[in-house]
Amino acid sequence: MSEENNRLDYDVIIIGAGVSGINFAYRLQESHPDLSYCVLEERHEIGGTWSLFQYPGIRSDSDMFTFGFAWRPWTQKNSIAHGSLIRRYLQESAEQEGIDQKIKFRHRVDRMDWSTRNKAWTVHVSKDGAATVSLRTRFIMMGTGYYDYHEPLATDIPGTNRFQGTVIHPQFWPSDIDYTNKDIVIIGSGATAITLLPSLAKEASSVTMLQRSPSYVLSFPSEDANERLIRWICSERLASSLIRLKWIIVPLILVTFCRWFPKLAKWLCLEVTRRELPKEVPLDPHFTPRYNPWEQRMCSCPDGDFFECLRNGSGSVVTGVIETVTERGIQLQSGAELNADIIITATGLKMNIAGGIPITVDGVRFSIPDHFMWKCTMVDGLPNMVFALGYVDASWTLGADATAQLTCRILKQMREEGLSIVSPRCSDEEQSEMKELPFLNLNATYVRMGGSAFPKVGDRPQWEPRSYYWKDLIRAWWGDIQTGLEWSK
C-alpha cells in the first residue's frame, strides 16, 4: 500500500457543530489532545438546531442546567432559554475551548465511504455549495441528531392548495413574514405549538391552536424558590453544580413516577392544568390526552405564558378534525370554521438518522435501519463511527455526553493496544433470540411515522435502547466494551 493511500487528513472528523458536535470536540480534546480533528458544519455558524430554527419564541424544551455542558455550566437564572441565547452559549463555549478554530463552515457532507483495506473513511464534502473535497480520517463522530434538516415532516392537510393566505412550517420560518394584526391558526399541540401561541399573540389579531388531540401542558417557574436559596447560600460554582444535580434527579423521579403510577400521574397532571385554565375553557376535550404522561413528551410553559394567553383572550384552543382548508381558513368536520390569514403546520419533524448522508462499506451501500445499535453508540457492521443521541425524557446533552465519554474510552483502548478498527457485531444467533424494542419510548405521530429511520435495538444489554443518564454514564466509564465489538489492527 502506498504512502499516499495511508495518508490521513485527520485522526477524527466530527460532523455537526451543534450541541453534540461541540461536546464531542471538548471530550476529544480533554482525553486525547494528541489526536487531530476537525468539525464539518453545513451551515454558516455554530448552533445546529439553534441556528436553523428561527420561529418566534423558539426556546429549549429541556432545562438549560442539563441541556448546557457539564464542563461549562449554565449560570443564568432562567431554566428555559430563548434559542438566540442558546446559540450564543454554544458559540462562547466553543470559543472558550478553541473548538471554533477547528470548525469548517459551509462544508456539507455528501457521502462517506469506508475502506477496510485502507482502514479509513473517505468523507466527500461540498464546500460553499460548489467545490468538492475529499477528507480521509480514521474515525467519525456523528453529531447530526435524528431530525431532517432539509425537509419537514410531510403533512396531508386537504385543500391546502386552495388557501389564499400563507402556510408556514416552523422549521423554515420566513424572516420577512409580518403577522401583525393577522388571524393565525396553528395546527398541532406539541412543544412548538405551545411555544408559538404566546409569542405570536403579542402582535397578532388572534391566534388559535387547532389540535386533533391534546397534549399535557405543565407550567413551572423560570426560577424556583429552591434555586434562589441555593444561589444565596452557595458560591456560584457550587450553586451551578447543585442546581444541575437537582435538574438531573427531579425529572428522573417524575418520569419514573409517571411510568410506575400512570393513573395517579394523569389525575395529578389534569388537576394542575385545571387550576391554570379560565372558567370558559373546559379541561375536556382540550386538555385531556388519550395517553398517559410520558408516553409522549410533556409540553412545558415557563411562568405559565401559554395559559396566560387563554386567560386574557389573546389565544384560544380548538379540538377537532380538519375537513378541508378553504380559501380563507379551515373547516372542521364538526361544521365549525376558523378564519385565518396564516396557517402554521406545527405537526412535527421528519426523523432522519446520520443526517441522511449516504454511507458505503467496502463499496456496498450501508442501510442503518437494517442493523442493530450497540449501546446506542455504534451500529452493527459500521466500523469506526459513533452517533451522539440523547434522551426523549431528559436533556439531549446528557445522553450525548455519555456517548462522547464512552467513545473516548474506546479510542483510548484502541491507542493502548495499537488497534485501527473497532466494529460492532451482532451475530445471527443473537438476532434470532433477541426481542426487538422501540428505539424511542414514545408514541407520538412523528415518531411512529419516522420509526423506520432508526437502527434496531433489542432486549440484550449491549443492544438496548437509551435508558437513563446515571446508568449510561456508569456504563461509559466502567461498562463492558468487549462484548459485541470486534477489534483489529
DRENMI-297955 format. One record per residue (C-alpha): x, y, z; residue in three letters; residue number from 0. Coordinates in nm, 3 decimals. Each point is the difference from the previous one (the first is absolute). Layout:
N
X:Y:Z:ala:NUM
...
END
This chain:
489
0.000:0.000:0.000:met:0
0.145:0.337:-0.100:ser:1
0.078:0.276:0.246:glu:2
-0.262:0.216:-0.178:glu:3
-0.269:-0.258:0.069:asn:4
0.098:-0.006:0.367:asn:5
-0.017:0.377:0.039:arg:6
-0.265:0.134:0.237:leu:7
-0.119:0.358:0.008:asp:8
-0.130:-0.038:0.355:tyr:9
-0.008:-0.267:0.268:asp:10
-0.365:0.086:0.071:val:11
-0.269:0.189:-0.191:ile:12
-0.304:0.130:0.188:ile:13
-0.308:0.072:-0.210:ile:14
-0.222:0.278:0.133:gly:15
0.082:0.309:0.207:ala:16
-0.305:-0.010:0.223:gly:17
-0.026:-0.110:0.362:val:18
0.120:-0.356:-0.069:ser:19
0.288:0.101:-0.227:gly:20
0.136:0.267:0.234:ile:21
-0.020:-0.239:0.295:asn:22
0.169:-0.277:-0.202:phe:23
0.282:0.239:-0.084:ala:24
0.050:0.099:0.363:tyr:25
0.010:-0.360:0.125:arg:26
0.242:-0.093:-0.280:leu:27
0.234:0.289:0.085:gln:28
-0.025:-0.082:0.370:glu:29
0.091:-0.370:-0.025:ser:30
0.197:-0.015:-0.328:his:31
0.178:0.332:-0.055:pro:32
0.245:-0.175:-0.235:asp:33
-0.269:-0.089:-0.255:leu:34
-0.066:0.237:-0.289:ser:35
-0.359:0.077:-0.085:tyr:36
-0.235:0.237:-0.179:cys:37
-0.372:0.074:0.017:val:38
-0.194:0.011:-0.326:leu:39
-0.301:0.229:0.013:glu:40
-0.239:0.055:-0.290:glu:41
-0.130:0.331:0.133:arg:42
0.178:0.334:0.027:his:43
0.016:0.003:0.379:glu:44
0.010:-0.208:0.316:ile:45
-0.331:-0.113:0.143:gly:46
-0.159:-0.278:-0.203:gly:47
-0.368:-0.002:0.096:thr:48
0.041:0.337:0.171:trp:49
0.130:0.154:-0.321:ser:50
-0.260:-0.158:-0.229:leu:51
-0.315:0.052:0.207:phe:52
-0.102:0.367:0.007:gln:53
-0.373:-0.005:0.070:tyr:54
-0.133:0.251:0.257:pro:55
0.067:-0.102:0.358:gly:56
0.229:-0.293:-0.090:ile:57
0.134:-0.130:0.331:arg:58
0.138:-0.309:0.167:ser:59
-0.248:-0.270:0.096:asp:60
0.242:-0.131:0.264:ser:61
0.152:0.190:0.288:asp:62
0.321:0.179:-0.089:met:63
0.185:-0.125:0.308:phe:64
0.015:-0.348:-0.154:thr:65
-0.038:0.103:-0.363:phe:66
0.313:0.209:0.053:gly:67
0.341:-0.165:0.020:phe:68
0.132:-0.165:0.316:ala:69
0.335:0.168:-0.068:trp:70
-0.147:0.349:-0.040:arg:71
-0.300:0.041:0.233:pro:72
-0.298:0.210:-0.097:trp:73
0.021:0.287:0.249:thr:74
-0.306:0.204:-0.092:gln:75
-0.301:-0.018:0.230:lys:76
-0.257:-0.108:-0.258:asn:77
-0.034:-0.374:-0.050:ser:78
-0.163:0.041:-0.344:ile:79
0.185:0.221:-0.248:ala:80
-0.077:0.161:-0.335:his:81
0.168:-0.156:-0.302:gly:82
0.221:0.303:-0.059:ser:83
0.142:-0.030:0.353:leu:84
0.068:-0.369:-0.053:ile:85
0.184:0.066:-0.326:arg:86
0.208:0.271:0.171:arg:87
0.078:-0.241:0.284:tyr:88
0.121:-0.261:-0.251:leu:89
0.210:0.258:-0.181:gln:90
0.162:0.123:0.322:glu:91
0.062:-0.357:0.117:ser:92
0.174:-0.088:-0.326:ala:93
0.210:0.318:0.012:glu:94
0.100:-0.063:0.361:gln:95
0.148:-0.340:-0.089:glu:96
0.140:0.094:-0.340:gly:97
-0.245:-0.235:-0.171:ile:98
-0.119:0.277:-0.231:asp:99
0.341:-0.005:-0.168:gln:100
-0.057:-0.363:-0.102:lys:101
-0.334:0.056:-0.174:ile:102
-0.031:0.005:-0.378:lys:103
-0.320:0.190:-0.078:phe:104
-0.207:-0.043:-0.317:arg:105
0.141:-0.351:-0.038:his:106
-0.281:-0.239:-0.087:arg:107
0.071:-0.373:0.016:val:108
-0.131:-0.167:-0.317:asp:109
0.126:-0.356:0.055:arg:110
0.215:-0.208:0.233:met:111
0.192:-0.308:-0.118:asp:112
0.176:-0.251:0.225:trp:113
0.294:-0.206:-0.129:ser:114
0.109:-0.297:0.210:thr:115
0.313:-0.028:-0.216:arg:116
0.102:0.358:0.081:asn:117
-0.146:-0.013:0.353:lys:118
-0.148:0.345:-0.055:ala:119
-0.306:0.202:-0.092:trp:120
-0.011:0.228:-0.302:thr:121
-0.241:0.287:0.056:val:122
-0.117:0.176:-0.316:his:123
-0.088:0.361:0.073:val:124
-0.156:0.283:-0.201:ser:125
0.170:0.324:0.097:lys:126
-0.205:0.322:-0.026:asp:127
-0.253:-0.190:-0.207:gly:128
0.237:-0.044:-0.291:ala:129
0.354:-0.138:0.028:ala:130
0.028:-0.361:0.113:thr:131
0.278:-0.126:0.226:val:132
0.076:-0.341:0.149:ser:133
0.129:-0.037:0.354:leu:134
0.145:-0.320:0.144:arg:135
-0.033:-0.091:0.366:thr:136
0.030:-0.302:0.224:arg:137
-0.308:0.074:0.211:phe:138
-0.331:0.186:-0.042:ile:139
-0.220:0.149:0.270:met:140
-0.355:0.080:-0.114:met:141
-0.155:0.299:0.174:gly:142
-0.292:0.032:-0.240:thr:143
-0.284:-0.103:0.234:gly:144
-0.300:-0.176:-0.150:tyr:145
-0.199:0.273:-0.176:tyr:146
0.004:0.083:-0.369:asp:147
0.147:0.349:-0.035:tyr:148
-0.108:0.042:-0.363:his:149
-0.353:-0.136:-0.017:glu:150
-0.289:0.035:0.246:pro:151
-0.240:-0.279:0.089:leu:152
-0.248:-0.044:-0.284:ala:153
-0.348:0.093:0.118:thr:154
-0.311:-0.093:-0.197:asp:155
-0.244:0.286:0.059:ile:156
-0.276:-0.002:-0.265:pro:157
-0.062:0.324:-0.188:gly:158
0.325:0.173:0.094:thr:159
0.061:0.097:-0.362:asn:160
-0.323:0.203:0.001:arg:161
0.099:0.217:0.294:phe:162
0.053:0.361:-0.103:gln:163
0.206:0.089:0.305:gly:164
0.344:-0.116:0.110:thr:165
0.091:-0.352:0.113:val:166
0.314:-0.032:0.213:ile:167
0.187:-0.294:0.149:his:168
0.183:0.119:0.315:pro:169
0.320:-0.180:-0.102:gln:170
0.042:0.247:-0.287:phe:171
-0.144:0.320:0.141:trp:172
0.021:0.287:-0.254:pro:173
0.193:0.297:0.135:ser:174
-0.219:0.251:-0.183:asp:175
-0.341:-0.120:0.119:ile:176
-0.215:0.271:0.162:asp:177
-0.270:-0.147:0.223:tyr:178
-0.105:0.326:0.166:thr:179
-0.380:0.015:0.034:asn:180
-0.036:-0.328:-0.189:lys:181
-0.228:-0.293:0.082:asp:182
0.220:-0.304:0.053:ile:183
-0.082:-0.369:0.037:val:184
0.271:-0.230:0.134:ile:185
-0.061:-0.364:-0.088:ile:186
0.154:-0.219:0.269:gly:187
0.015:-0.048:0.374:ser:188
0.368:-0.072:0.071:gly:189
0.281:0.207:0.145:ala:190
0.030:0.218:-0.312:thr:191
-0.369:0.093:0.002:ala:192
0.007:0.067:0.375:ile:193
0.298:0.231:-0.054:thr:194
-0.141:0.177:-0.305:leu:195
-0.339:0.095:0.142:leu:196
0.113:0.244:0.273:pro:197
0.274:0.140:-0.222:ser:198
-0.227:0.075:-0.295:leu:199
-0.283:0.126:0.221:ala:200
0.203:0.309:0.092:lys:201
-0.053:0.148:-0.349:glu:202
-0.259:-0.209:-0.184:ala:203
-0.371:0.081:-0.006:ser:204
-0.087:-0.354:0.107:ser:205
0.187:-0.327:0.046:val:206
-0.178:-0.334:0.011:thr:207
0.171:-0.330:0.072:met:208
-0.188:-0.269:-0.191:leu:209
0.067:-0.349:0.130:gln:210
-0.129:-0.339:-0.101:arg:211
0.081:-0.128:0.348:ser:212
0.144:0.182:0.305:pro:213
0.337:-0.025:0.172:ser:214
0.097:0.043:0.363:tyr:215
0.102:0.360:0.065:val:216
0.159:0.081:0.333:leu:217
0.100:0.341:0.132:ser:218
0.305:0.058:0.216:phe:219
0.193:0.307:0.120:pro:220
0.310:0.109:-0.190:ser:221
0.182:0.008:0.334:glu:222
-0.143:-0.174:0.304:asp:223
0.048:0.080:0.367:ala:224
0.244:-0.287:0.054:asn:225
0.233:0.135:-0.267:glu:226
-0.010:0.350:0.147:arg:227
0.087:-0.146:0.341:leu:228
0.288:-0.204:-0.143:ile:229
0.143:0.308:-0.173:arg:230
-0.032:0.205:0.319:trp:231
0.180:-0.259:0.214:ile:232
0.263:-0.143:-0.235:cys:233
0.280:0.129:-0.216:ser:234
-0.080:0.038:-0.369:glu:235
0.188:-0.314:-0.097:arg:236
-0.153:-0.216:0.271:leu:237
-0.346:0.145:-0.067:ala:238
0.027:-0.090:-0.370:ser:239
0.098:-0.357:0.087:ser:240
-0.281:-0.045:0.253:leu:241
-0.265:0.148:-0.229:ile:242
0.119:-0.221:-0.286:arg:243
-0.015:-0.305:0.229:leu:244
-0.354:0.096:0.097:lys:245
-0.104:0.017:-0.365:trp:246
0.154:-0.343:-0.066:ile:247
-0.173:-0.166:0.295:ile:248
-0.344:0.162:0.011:val:249
-0.104:-0.074:-0.363:pro:250
0.120:-0.359:0.043:leu:251
-0.221:-0.036:0.308:ile:252
-0.298:0.158:-0.177:leu:253
0.033:-0.216:-0.312:val:254
0.042:-0.314:0.212:thr:255
-0.307:0.094:0.206:phe:256
-0.205:0.054:-0.317:cys:257
0.098:-0.340:-0.138:arg:258
-0.052:-0.188:0.326:trp:259
-0.325:0.170:0.097:phe:260
-0.154:0.118:-0.330:pro:261
-0.359:0.046:0.124:lys:262
0.103:0.206:0.302:leu:263
0.246:0.201:-0.210:ala:264
-0.270:0.074:-0.255:lys:265
-0.244:0.116:0.266:trp:266
0.261:0.229:0.157:leu:267
0.098:0.150:-0.337:cys:268
-0.362:0.070:-0.089:leu:269
-0.068:0.159:0.339:glu:270
0.299:0.232:-0.036:val:271
-0.117:0.096:-0.350:thr:272
-0.358:0.057:0.116:arg:273
0.120:0.267:0.245:arg:274
0.183:0.185:-0.278:glu:275
-0.298:0.019:-0.236:leu:276
-0.257:0.280:-0.013:pro:277
-0.355:-0.111:0.078:lys:278
-0.115:0.034:-0.359:glu:279
0.263:-0.250:-0.125:val:280
-0.099:-0.358:0.091:pro:281
0.258:-0.257:0.097:leu:282
-0.180:-0.256:-0.216:asp:283
0.054:-0.028:-0.294:pro:284
0.279:0.259:-0.034:his:285
0.239:-0.125:0.271:phe:286
-0.083:-0.367:0.057:thr:287
0.252:-0.204:-0.202:pro:288
-0.084:-0.352:-0.116:arg:289
0.330:-0.128:0.133:tyr:290
0.175:-0.010:0.337:asn:291
0.269:0.249:0.105:pro:292
0.335:-0.060:-0.172:trp:293
-0.135:-0.234:-0.262:glu:294
0.066:0.314:-0.203:gln:295
0.221:0.294:0.092:arg:296
-0.149:0.236:0.257:met:297
-0.042:0.361:-0.111:cys:298
0.112:0.270:0.240:ser:299
-0.066:0.372:0.015:cys:300
0.226:0.214:0.222:pro:301
-0.194:0.225:0.237:asp:302
-0.324:-0.123:-0.157:gly:303
0.025:0.223:-0.309:asp:304
-0.218:-0.236:-0.206:phe:305
-0.281:-0.003:0.256:phe:306
0.024:0.375:0.049:glu:307
-0.093:0.046:-0.368:cys:308
-0.310:-0.213:0.052:leu:309
-0.094:0.203:0.307:arg:310
0.042:0.341:-0.164:asn:311
-0.168:-0.106:-0.324:gly:312
0.294:0.057:-0.235:ser:313
0.019:-0.371:-0.075:gly:314
-0.244:-0.289:-0.028:ser:315
-0.007:-0.377:-0.042:val:316
-0.230:-0.198:-0.229:val:317
-0.014:-0.380:-0.004:thr:318
-0.129:-0.158:-0.318:gly:319
0.073:-0.175:-0.328:val:320
0.066:0.197:-0.318:ile:321
-0.252:-0.057:-0.278:glu:322
0.180:0.226:-0.246:thr:323
0.192:0.321:-0.035:val:324
-0.203:0.267:-0.177:thr:325
0.103:0.320:-0.175:glu:326
-0.025:0.197:0.324:arg:327
0.056:-0.250:0.279:gly:328
-0.071:-0.351:0.127:ile:329
-0.326:-0.190:0.010:gln:330
-0.031:-0.274:0.263:leu:331
-0.199:-0.321:-0.017:gln:332
-0.218:0.140:0.278:ser:333
-0.114:0.275:-0.237:gly:334
0.193:0.275:0.178:ala:335
0.216:0.233:-0.207:glu:336
0.319:0.178:0.100:leu:337
0.095:0.313:-0.191:asn:338
0.372:0.038:-0.066:ala:339
0.244:0.225:-0.177:asp:340
0.288:-0.230:0.096:ile:341
0.001:-0.376:0.062:ile:342
0.296:-0.148:0.187:ile:343
0.053:-0.376:-0.027:thr:344
0.169:-0.086:0.331:ala:345
-0.057:-0.370:-0.056:thr:346
0.341:-0.142:0.081:gly:347
0.336:-0.060:-0.160:leu:348
0.121:-0.260:-0.246:lys:349
0.230:-0.258:0.158:met:350
0.329:-0.068:-0.175:asn:351
0.301:-0.174:0.152:ile:352
0.355:0.108:-0.096:ala:353
-0.126:0.306:-0.180:gly:354
-0.114:-0.220:-0.289:gly:355
0.361:-0.024:-0.122:ile:356
0.058:-0.298:-0.236:pro:357
0.248:-0.248:0.148:ile:358
0.190:-0.283:-0.166:thr:359
0.212:-0.273:0.161:val:360
0.255:-0.150:-0.239:asp:361
-0.204:0.122:-0.295:gly:362
-0.336:-0.132:0.121:val:363
-0.278:0.242:0.098:arg:364
-0.065:-0.023:0.375:phe:365
-0.355:0.027:0.132:ser:366
0.003:0.102:0.367:ile:367
-0.363:-0.104:0.077:pro:368
0.082:-0.360:-0.095:asp:369
0.252:-0.036:0.282:his:370
0.003:-0.010:0.379:phe:371
0.158:0.277:0.206:met:372
0.266:-0.078:0.259:trp:373
-0.053:0.193:0.326:lys:374
-0.188:0.265:-0.197:cys:375
0.344:0.113:-0.122:thr:376
0.120:-0.212:-0.296:met:377
-0.183:-0.194:-0.272:val:378
0.057:-0.369:-0.072:asp:379
0.231:-0.037:-0.300:gly:380
0.096:0.369:-0.015:leu:381
0.367:0.041:0.097:pro:382
0.151:0.296:0.183:asn:383
-0.315:0.211:0.013:met:384
-0.197:0.117:0.303:val:385
-0.330:0.185:0.032:phe:386
-0.091:0.255:0.266:ala:387
-0.362:-0.055:0.102:leu:388
-0.176:0.146:0.300:gly:389
-0.309:-0.079:0.205:tyr:390
-0.367:0.061:-0.073:val:391
-0.092:0.028:0.369:asp:392
0.301:0.202:0.116:ala:393
0.251:0.243:-0.144:ser:394
0.152:-0.091:-0.337:trp:395
0.346:0.109:0.117:thr:396
0.014:-0.253:0.284:leu:397
-0.030:-0.290:-0.245:gly:398
0.235:0.159:-0.252:ala:399
0.263:0.051:0.270:asp:400
-0.026:-0.360:0.122:ala:401
0.063:-0.108:-0.361:thr:402
0.294:0.239:-0.035:ala:403
0.167:-0.136:0.313:gln:404
-0.059:-0.360:-0.108:leu:405
0.151:0.084:-0.340:thr:406
0.312:0.149:0.158:cys:407
0.040:-0.318:0.204:arg:408
-0.019:-0.208:-0.318:ile:409
0.263:0.223:-0.164:leu:410
0.223:-0.044:0.304:lys:411
-0.029:-0.379:-0.027:gln:412
0.087:0.017:-0.369:met:413
0.308:0.211:0.070:arg:414
0.125:-0.216:0.287:glu:415
-0.030:-0.321:-0.202:glu:416
0.111:0.142:-0.334:gly:417
-0.336:-0.071:-0.164:leu:418
-0.133:0.170:-0.313:ser:419
-0.355:-0.134:-0.036:ile:420
-0.288:-0.054:0.240:val:421
-0.337:-0.118:-0.125:ser:422
-0.311:-0.138:0.174:pro:423
-0.108:-0.350:-0.099:arg:424
-0.345:-0.135:0.081:cys:425
0.004:-0.368:-0.088:ser:426
-0.282:-0.175:-0.182:asp:427
-0.061:-0.204:0.315:glu:428
-0.033:0.312:0.213:glu:429
-0.236:0.158:-0.248:gln:430
-0.222:-0.307:-0.015:ser:431
-0.025:-0.019:0.380:glu:432
-0.027:0.371:0.070:met:433
-0.334:0.176:0.037:lys:434
-0.008:0.328:-0.189:glu:435
-0.101:0.310:0.197:leu:436
-0.107:0.350:-0.109:pro:437
0.296:0.230:-0.060:phe:438
-0.184:0.290:0.163:leu:439
-0.239:-0.065:0.287:asn:440
-0.265:0.237:-0.135:leu:441
-0.322:-0.048:-0.197:asn:442
-0.015:0.346:-0.158:ala:443
-0.112:0.010:-0.364:thr:444
0.329:0.130:-0.135:tyr:445
0.187:-0.274:0.187:val:446
-0.229:-0.273:-0.136:arg:447
0.032:0.139:-0.353:met:448
0.377:0.030:0.027:gly:449
0.072:-0.323:0.185:gly:450
0.136:-0.169:-0.312:ser:451
0.287:0.252:-0.010:ala:452
0.163:-0.138:0.314:phe:453
0.230:-0.297:0.057:pro:454
-0.141:-0.297:0.186:lys:455
0.034:-0.053:0.376:val:456
-0.082:-0.301:0.214:gly:457
-0.029:-0.143:0.350:asp:458
0.366:-0.108:0.037:arg:459
0.226:0.227:0.211:pro:460
0.237:0.101:-0.280:gln:461
-0.282:0.067:-0.245:trp:462
-0.252:0.178:0.223:glu:463
-0.151:0.341:-0.075:pro:464
0.081:0.307:0.210:arg:465
-0.085:-0.049:0.366:ser:466
0.085:0.282:0.241:tyr:467
0.298:0.224:0.062:tyr:468
0.165:-0.155:0.306:trp:469
-0.018:-0.350:-0.143:lys:470
0.141:0.113:-0.336:asp:471
0.275:0.203:0.165:leu:472
0.110:-0.290:0.221:ile:473
0.005:-0.225:-0.307:arg:474
0.206:0.261:-0.185:ala:475
0.259:0.013:0.281:trp:476
0.019:-0.363:0.111:trp:477
-0.238:-0.210:-0.211:gly:478
0.086:-0.291:-0.228:asp:479
0.149:0.123:-0.328:ile:480
0.111:-0.342:-0.125:gln:481
-0.325:-0.191:-0.047:thr:482
-0.154:0.077:-0.335:gly:483
0.306:0.178:-0.137:leu:484
0.270:-0.129:-0.236:glu:485
0.341:0.162:0.030:trp:486
0.278:-0.034:-0.257:ser:487
0.329:0.150:-0.110:lys:488
END
